[in-house]
Amino acid sequence: MSSLWIADEARATVESLHLLTVEDAWRADLPGAVVNDRGDRQVVRLDDPGGGGNLYLKRWRIPEGSVFRFLPGRRGLRRRAADEFRNLQALGRMGVRVPRPLAFGETRGAWGAVASVLLLEGLDAYRCARSWAKDHPEHRGLIAEGIARIVGALHRNRAYYRSPGLKHFYVRADSPESPLALLDVPRLDPPANLLRGLLGPTFGFDPPGPVRDLSKVLLTLRQELRLNRPEEEGFWIAYWKESGLAQDEKAIRAVVEKIAERRRERRKTRVDRARSRSAANL
C-alpha cells in the first residue's frame, strides 16, 4: 500500500473520502463519477464531503497485465502526476491561480511509478475562457490581459508553457475582473540551452522561451478570441508589465509575429490536408 501526501488544510476532507492510499483512488464507492476516461488515465469528479462543491481526482495506472509493470517504458505516464503536482506548487509560489493540490501519491515499481493519483480543488466558480468569451464578447480584452499576466509571470520566473491554448485558461464567472486561473499543467519547460536557442529558428526546432510561448498565445488570441487592435495592444502592455523583460519590445514582437504567421500557415495546411482526405473517402 502506498500512502499519500496530504495538504494540512485538506486532511479532514481526504480522510472523509477514505482516500489514504494510492490504491484507494480506484475504490468503486468513491462519491463521484468518471468525467474523462482514457483507459490508463482518468479524471473523477468527487463531491466534497464538507459541502464545498466539487473536487477532481486524477489517476494514472499501468494495467496489471502490462509488461511495463516489469520493463522500462511509458515514461510520460509514469511521471505525469508528479510533474503536474510539482508544477502546480511552483505556479502557486509564482502567484498564478491554479487548482490547489490536496493529495498526491505514487506506487513505485522497478522502473518508476506504476500508479499515481492527484486530488485537486474544484474551482467551481471558474469557467473555461473559450466558452466564456463566446457568451461575453465584451470581456475579450479582460481575458487577453489575464492571459498576458499569467504568461508574463511564467516568463519572469524563467518557466515556459508548451500548450498555452485558450482551453487551459479559466475565468471567474462571478467576477471576471479577477485573475484568471490556469488548469492542466503537466508540463512546464525550463529555458532552452544556448545552442538550441540559437539554432532552433534556423533548423525548425521549437525551443522553450518567450518567443515560442508568445507566438502560440498570439495565434490563439487572434483565432479564438478575435481580438481587435486595442485589445491586442492591451495584451502586450499587460505582458511587458508582468514579465519585466528589459529587452527590445519592438524586435521581440516582430519575431513573434513572424513565427505566429508560420504557425498559422502550418495549421492551415494540416486542416486542408485533413479535409482533402475526408473528401476522398466519401
VEXFINU-895042 format. One record per residue: x, y, z of N, C-alpha, C in turn. Coordinates in steps of 0.05 Angstrom, whole numbers, padded with zeros to 5 digits, always signed. Layout:
XYZXYZXYZ;...
//
This chain:
+00017-00024+00000+00000+00000+00000+00018+00025+00000;+00011+00045-00016+00027+00069-00018+00011+00092-00006;+00021+00105+00015+00007+00126+00028+00009+00152+00012;-00008+00172+00019-00009+00197+00004+00003+00220+00020;+00014+00239+00005+00019+00265+00016-00007+00280+00017;-00014+00292+00039-00040+00306+00042-00034+00334+00053;-00045+00354+00039-00042+00382+00049-00055+00385+00076;-00043+00400+00093-00053+00403+00121-00082+00411+00122;-00089+00431+00105-00116+00442+00106-00137+00423+00094;-00127+00402+00080-00146+00384+00067-00148+00357+00081;-00134+00354+00104-00133+00327+00117-00161+00317+00124;-00178+00334+00136-00204+00324+00143-00221+00316+00119;-00218+00331+00098-00233+00325+00073-00224+00298+00061;-00197+00294+00060-00187+00270+00048-00194+00246+00065;-00192+00249+00091-00200+00227+00109-00229+00220+00107;-00246+00240+00103-00275+00235+00100-00280+00219+00074;-00264+00223+00054-00266+00208+00030-00254+00180+00032;-00241+00174+00055-00227+00149+00059-00206+00145+00037;-00193+00166+00030-00173+00166+00009-00145+00169+00021;-00135+00147+00032-00110+00149+00047-00086+00135+00033;-00092+00120+00013-00071+00106-00002-00076+00110-00032;-00055+00105-00048-00058+00106-00077-00080+00086-00086;-00080+00063-00074-00099+00042-00082-00128+00051-00077;-00133+00068-00057-00160+00077-00051-00172+00093-00073;-00155+00105-00091-00165+00121-00112-00182+00106-00133;-00180+00079-00132-00195+00063-00151-00219+00048-00137;-00226+00057-00113-00248+00044-00099-00274+00050-00115;-00292+00030-00116-00317+00033-00131-00337+00051-00117;-00333+00055-00090-00353+00070-00075-00345+00100-00071;-00326+00110-00086-00320+00138-00084-00344+00155-00092;-00350+00176-00078-00374+00192-00082-00372+00211-00106;-00372+00200-00130-00370+00216-00154-00372+00200-00179;-00363+00212-00201-00366+00198-00227-00342+00204-00245;-00334+00185-00262-00313+00190-00281-00322+00209-00302;-00307+00230-00307-00315+00250-00327-00296+00251-00351;-00274+00236-00349-00255+00234-00371-00241+00207-00368;-00243+00190-00388-00232+00163-00386-00216+00157-00411;-00190+00154-00408-00172+00146-00430-00159+00119-00424;-00173+00104-00408-00162+00077-00402-00142+00078-00379;-00117+00085-00385-00097+00086-00364-00096+00113-00350;-00113+00132-00360-00114+00159-00348-00143+00167-00345;-00151+00174-00320-00179+00181-00315-00180+00205-00297;-00203+00219-00300-00209+00242-00282-00236+00236-00269;-00237+00237-00243-00262+00232-00228-00271+00257-00214;-00296+00265-00219-00307+00288-00204-00319+00278-00179;-00310+00288-00156-00319+00278-00130-00336+00300-00116;-00354+00292-00100-00369+00310-00083-00352+00316-00058;-00348+00341-00052-00333+00349-00028-00350+00342-00004;-00341+00324+00014-00357+00316+00037-00362+00339+00056;-00347+00360+00053-00351+00384+00070-00372+00403+00058;-00383+00396+00035-00403+00414+00023-00391+00437+00007;-00365+00435+00001-00352+00456-00013-00352+00454-00043;-00371+00439-00055-00372+00437-00084-00358+00411-00094;-00344+00413-00116-00331+00390-00128-00301+00389-00122;-00291+00365-00123-00262+00360-00123-00256+00343-00148;-00232+00344-00157-00224+00328-00180-00201+00309-00173;-00205+00284-00178-00185+00264-00173-00174+00254-00200;-00148+00259-00205-00135+00249-00229-00120+00224-00221;-00123+00203-00237-00110+00178-00231-00098+00165-00256;-00075+00154-00253-00060+00142-00275-00051+00114-00265;-00052+00095-00284-00044+00068-00275-00035+00051-00300;-00012+00038-00297-00004+00018-00317-00019-00008-00310;-00035-00019-00329-00052-00042-00322-00036-00065-00311;-00050-00081-00294-00037-00103-00281-00023-00122-00300;-00036-00127-00323-00025-00147-00342-00004-00136-00361;+00002-00110-00359+00020-00098-00378+00049-00105-00372;+00065-00109-00393+00094-00116-00390+00109-00092-00378;+00097-00068-00380+00111-00045-00369+00110-00043-00339;+00096-00062-00327+00097-00064-00298+00125-00074-00290;+00139-00088-00308+00165-00100-00302+00187-00091-00320;+00180-00077-00342+00201-00067-00361+00200-00037-00362;+00222-00025-00371+00222+00005-00374+00203+00013-00397;+00196+00039-00396+00178+00050-00417+00155+00064-00404;+00138+00076-00420+00115+00092-00411+00123+00114-00393;+00145+00127-00400+00157+00148-00382+00137+00171-00377;+00123+00179-00398+00104+00201-00395+00082+00195-00375;+00071+00170-00377+00050+00162-00358+00061+00160-00330;+00085+00149-00327+00097+00146-00300+00101+00173-00286;+00109+00193-00302+00117+00219-00290+00095+00240-00289;+00073+00235-00302+00053+00256-00306+00043+00268-00280;+00035+00251-00261+00024+00261-00236+00044+00277-00220;+00069+00266-00218+00089+00280-00203+00096+00307-00216;+00098+00307-00243+00104+00332-00257+00082+00353-00252;+00057+00344-00254+00035+00364-00251+00034+00373-00222;+00039+00356-00203+00039+00363-00174+00061+00385-00169;+00085+00380-00179+00107+00400-00176+00101+00426-00190;+00089+00424-00214+00083+00448-00229+00062+00465-00216;+00042+00452-00205+00021+00467-00191+00032+00481-00166;+00050+00468-00152+00062+00481-00129+00080+00504-00137;+00095+00501-00159+00112+00522-00169+00096+00546-00178;+00074+00541-00193+00057+00562-00203+00044+00577-00179;+00036+00563-00159+00025+00576-00136+00045+00595-00123;+00070+00587-00121+00091+00605-00110+00095+00629-00128;+00090+00627-00154+00093+00649-00172+00070+00669-00170;+00049+00661-00156+00025+00678-00154+00005+00672-00176;+00008+00650-00191-00012+00643-00211-00034+00626-00198;-00059+00633-00204-00082+00618-00193-00084+00592-00207;-00082+00571-00192-00084+00543-00202-00100+00527-00182;-00110+00504-00190-00124+00486-00170-00103+00477-00149;-00110+00480-00124-00091+00472-00103-00090+00442-00101;-00066+00431-00101-00063+00402-00096-00071+00395-00067;-00089+00377-00064-00098+00369-00037-00085+00342-00028;-00079+00325-00047-00066+00299-00040-00052+00289-00065;-00030+00275-00060-00014+00264-00082+00000+00239-00072;+00003+00219-00090+00018+00195-00083+00024+00178-00107;+00043+00160-00104+00052+00142-00125+00057+00114-00113;+00051+00094-00129+00060+00067-00124+00084+00062-00142;+00106+00056-00130+00131+00053-00146+00136+00024-00154;+00147+00022-00178+00157-00004-00187+00187-00002-00193;+00198-00022-00206+00227-00023-00211+00235+00000-00230;+00217+00009-00247+00224+00029-00267+00209+00055-00264;+00200+00060-00239+00185+00085-00234+00157+00079-00226;+00140+00099-00226+00113+00096-00216+00097+00077-00234;+00081+00060-00222+00062+00043-00237+00033+00052-00233;+00029+00069-00213+00003+00081-00208+00007+00107-00192;-00009+00127-00198-00006+00153-00184-00033+00167-00184;-00036+00184-00163-00061+00199-00160-00055+00228-00152;-00074+00245-00159-00071+00274-00152-00099+00284-00148;-00105+00294-00123-00130+00305-00116-00128+00335-00116;-00147+00349-00130-00146+00377-00134-00172+00391-00125;-00170+00416-00117-00194+00431-00112-00209+00436-00138;-00235+00441-00136-00252+00442-00159-00253+00468-00175;-00248+00491-00162-00251+00517-00176-00278+00519-00189;-00299+00513-00173-00326+00513-00185-00336+00540-00195;-00324+00562-00185-00333+00588-00193-00321+00596-00220;-00304+00580-00231-00290+00587-00256-00302+00573-00280;-00300+00587-00303-00310+00576-00329-00288+00578-00350;-00287+00559-00368-00267+00560-00389-00269+00585-00405;-00246+00598-00409-00245+00624-00423-00255+00622-00451;-00252+00598-00464-00261+00595-00492-00291+00598-00494;-00306+00584-00477-00335+00586-00478-00345+00612-00466;-00332+00622-00445-00340+00647-00433-00338+00670-00452;-00317+00671-00468-00314+00693-00487-00336+00693-00508;-00345+00669-00516-00367+00668-00536-00393+00681-00525;-00398+00677-00499-00422+00687-00486-00418+00716-00477;-00393+00724-00473-00388+00751-00462-00366+00764-00478;-00371+00771-00504-00350+00783-00521-00340+00809-00510;-00356+00822-00493-00347+00848-00482-00323+00845-00463;-00318+00820-00455-00296+00815-00436-00271+00804-00450;-00270+00804-00477-00247+00794-00491-00221+00807-00482;-00222+00833-00478-00198+00848-00470-00189+00839-00442;-00208+00835-00424-00201+00826-00397-00188+00799-00398;-00199+00781-00414-00188+00754-00416-00159+00756-00428;-00155+00771-00449-00129+00773-00461-00108+00784-00441;-00116+00804-00425-00098+00816-00406-00092+00796-00383;-00112+00780-00376-00108+00760-00355-00089+00738-00364;-00091+00730-00390-00073+00711-00401-00045+00722-00402;-00043+00748-00409-00017+00761-00411-00003+00761-00384;-00018+00766-00363-00006+00766-00336+00004+00739-00328;-00011+00718-00334-00002+00691-00328+00024+00684-00343;+00023+00689-00369+00047+00683-00386+00070+00700-00377;+00065+00725-00370+00087+00743-00361+00099+00733-00335;+00082+00723-00316+00092+00713-00291+00109+00688-00295;+00101+00671-00314+00117+00647-00320+00145+00656-00331;+00145+00674-00350+00170+00683-00362+00188+00698-00343;+00176+00713-00325+00192+00727-00304+00207+00706-00287;+00195+00683-00284+00207+00661-00268+00221+00641-00285;+00226+00647-00311+00241+00630-00329+00228+00602-00331;+00202+00602-00334+00186+00578-00338+00169+00582-00363;+00166+00560-00379+00153+00563-00405+00132+00541-00408;+00109+00549-00419+00086+00531-00421+00081+00523-00450;+00085+00498-00456+00085+00490-00484+00058+00488-00496;+00036+00489-00480+00009+00486-00491-00009+00508-00482;-00003+00533-00488-00019+00555-00477-00044+00561-00493;-00060+00540-00498-00085+00543-00512-00107+00555-00494;-00127+00567-00506-00147+00582-00491-00162+00563-00473;-00164+00537-00480-00179+00518-00463-00167+00514-00436;-00142+00522-00432-00128+00519-00406-00132+00543-00387;-00143+00565-00397-00147+00588-00381-00176+00591-00372;-00181+00597-00347-00208+00598-00336-00214+00625-00323;-00239+00634-00327-00248+00660-00317-00266+00655-00293;-00264+00672-00273-00282+00671-00250-00309+00682-00259;-00329+00665-00261-00354+00673-00273-00368+00695-00257;-00366+00695-00231-00379+00716-00215-00363+00741-00211;-00338+00741-00222-00321+00765-00220-00300+00763-00242;-00307+00769-00267-00289+00766-00290-00264+00785-00288;-00265+00805-00271-00242+00822-00268-00220+00809-00251;-00227+00787-00237-00208+00773-00220-00186+00760-00238;-00163+00753-00226-00142+00739-00241-00153+00713-00252;-00145+00707-00277-00152+00681-00289-00138+00658-00275;-00149+00635-00278-00137+00610-00267-00125+00594-00291;-00104+00579-00285-00092+00562-00305-00095+00533-00297;-00107+00517-00315-00112+00489-00309-00097+00471-00327;-00091+00447-00318-00078+00426-00333-00050+00433-00341;-00031+00431-00323-00004+00439-00328+00016+00416-00322;+00014+00393-00337+00032+00371-00332+00060+00378-00341;+00063+00398-00359+00090+00404-00370+00096+00434-00369;+00117+00441-00355+00129+00467-00356+00158+00463-00364;+00168+00479-00382+00195+00476-00392+00214+00496-00380;+00239+00487-00374+00260+00506-00367+00270+00520-00393;+00287+00541-00390+00297+00554-00414+00314+00534-00431;+00313+00538-00457+00330+00522-00475+00359+00530-00471;+00377+00510-00475+00405+00517-00474+00413+00535-00497;+00436+00547-00495+00444+00568-00513+00444+00558-00542;+00456+00535-00547+00458+00524-00574+00431+00519-00586;+00413+00506-00571+00387+00500-00581+00371+00526-00586;+00375+00545-00569+00361+00571-00572+00370+00585-00598;+00396+00584-00604+00406+00597-00628+00399+00583-00653;+00400+00556-00653+00396+00541-00677+00366+00534-00682;+00350+00537-00662+00322+00529-00665+00307+00542-00688;+00307+00569-00690+00292+00581-00712+00303+00573-00740;+00329+00568-00742+00340+00561-00768+00334+00533-00777;+00335+00514-00757+00331+00486-00764+00304+00474-00756;+00286+00492-00750+00258+00482-00745+00253+00471-00717;+00272+00475-00698+00266+00468-00671+00245+00488-00659;+00234+00481-00637+00215+00499-00623+00225+00502-00594;+00248+00515-00590+00260+00515-00563+00243+00531-00544;+00242+00522-00518+00227+00536-00498+00238+00565-00495;+00220+00584-00492+00228+00611-00489+00205+00630-00493;+00208+00655-00488+00186+00674-00491+00174+00674-00519;+00191+00673-00540+00181+00675-00567+00163+00651-00574;+00171+00627-00566+00154+00604-00571+00127+00607-00559;+00126+00614-00533+00100+00616-00519+00084+00639-00531;+00096+00662-00535+00081+00685-00544+00070+00681-00572;+00084+00668-00590+00074+00663-00616+00050+00644-00616;+00050+00625-00598+00027+00607-00595+00003+00622-00583;+00008+00638-00562-00013+00653-00549-00025+00673-00569;-00008+00687-00584-00018+00708-00602-00036+00695-00623;-00028+00672-00633-00045+00659-00653-00072+00650-00641;-00071+00640-00617-00095+00632-00603-00114+00656-00599;-00103+00679-00590-00119+00702-00585-00132+00712-00611;-00118+00711-00632-00129+00721-00658-00150+00702-00669;-00145+00676-00667-00163+00657-00680-00187+00650-00662;-00183+00649-00636-00205+00641-00618-00219+00664-00605;-00204+00685-00597-00217+00708-00585-00224+00730-00604;-00212+00730-00628-00217+00751-00648-00212+00779-00637;-00189+00782-00625-00183+00808-00613-00181+00830-00634;-00190+00854-00627-00185+00877-00644-00159+00890-00637;-00150+00910-00651-00124+00922-00646-00120+00933-00618;-00139+00949-00607-00135+00959-00580-00133+00936-00559;-00149+00915-00563-00149+00892-00544-00122+00878-00546;-00111+00875-00570-00085+00862-00573-00063+00879-00560;-00065+00905-00563-00045+00923-00550-00047+00920-00520;-00072+00917-00510-00075+00913-00481-00061+00888-00472;-00062+00867-00488-00047+00842-00481-00018+00848-00479;-00006+00862-00498+00023+00867-00497+00031+00885-00474;+00015+00905-00468+00021+00923-00445+00021+00907-00419;+00001+00890-00416+00000+00873-00391+00023+00854-00390;+00030+00842-00413+00052+00823-00413+00079+00836-00406;+00085+00859-00418+00111+00872-00412+00113+00880-00383;+00090+00890-00372+00090+00898-00344+00094+00875-00325;+00081+00852-00331+00083+00829-00313+00110+00814-00316;+00120+00811-00341+00144+00796-00346+00169+00810-00337;+00169+00836-00338+00192+00852-00331+00216+00848-00349;+00212+00838-00373+00234+00834-00392+00244+00861-00402;+00270+00865-00398+00282+00891-00406+00296+00887-00432;+00281+00880-00453+00292+00876-00479+00278+00894-00499;+00287+00893-00524+00275+00909-00545+00247+00899-00552;+00226+00912-00542+00199+00902-00546+00192+00901-00575;+00200+00921-00591+00193+00922-00619+00206+00898-00634;+00231+00892-00628+00244+00869-00641+00232+00843-00633;+00225+00839-00608+00213+00814-00599+00185+00811-00612;+00170+00832-00614+00143+00830-00626+00146+00822-00656;+00166+00833-00669+00170+00827-00698+00176+00797-00701;+00193+00786-00684+00199+00757-00686+00174+00740-00679;+00160+00748-00658+00135+00734-00651+00115+00734-00673;+00112+00757-00686+00093+00759-00709+00101+00740-00731;+00126+00739-00737+00136+00722-00759+00131+00692-00753;+00137+00684-00728+00133+00656-00721+00104+00649-00719;+00087+00668-00709+00059+00663-00707+00047+00659-00735;+00056+00674-00754+00046+00671-00782+00055+00644-00793;+00079+00635-00787+00088+00609-00795+00071+00587-00783;+00064+00590-00758+00047+00571-00745+00019+00571-00758;+00009+00594-00764-00017+00596-00777-00018+00581-00804;+00003+00585-00819+00005+00572-00845+00006+00541-00842;+00022+00532-00822+00024+00503-00818-00003+00491-00810;-00017+00505-00792-00044+00496-00783-00063+00495-00807;-00062+00515-00824-00080+00516-00847-00074+00492-00866;-00048+00487-00869-00040+00464-00887-00051+00438-00876;-00048+00434-00849-00058+00409-00837-00088+00407-00840;-00103+00429-00836-00132+00428-00839-00140+00422-00868;-00126+00435-00887-00132+00430-00915-00127+00401-00923;-00105+00389-00913-00100+00361-00919-00120+00343-00907;-00129+00349-00882-00149+00332-00869-00175+00333-00885;-00183+00357-00894-00207+00360-00910-00205+00345-00936;-00182+00346-00949-00178+00331-00974-00181+00301-00970;-00169+00291-00948-00171+00262-00942-00200+00254-00937;-00214+00272-00922-00242+00266-00916-00259+00265-00941;-00254+00285-00959-00269+00286-00984-00263+00261-01001;-00238+00252-01001-00230+00229-01018-00243+00204-01008;-00249+00203-00982-00261+00178-00970-00291+00177-00973;-00303+00199-00982-00333+00199-00986-00341+00183-01010;
//
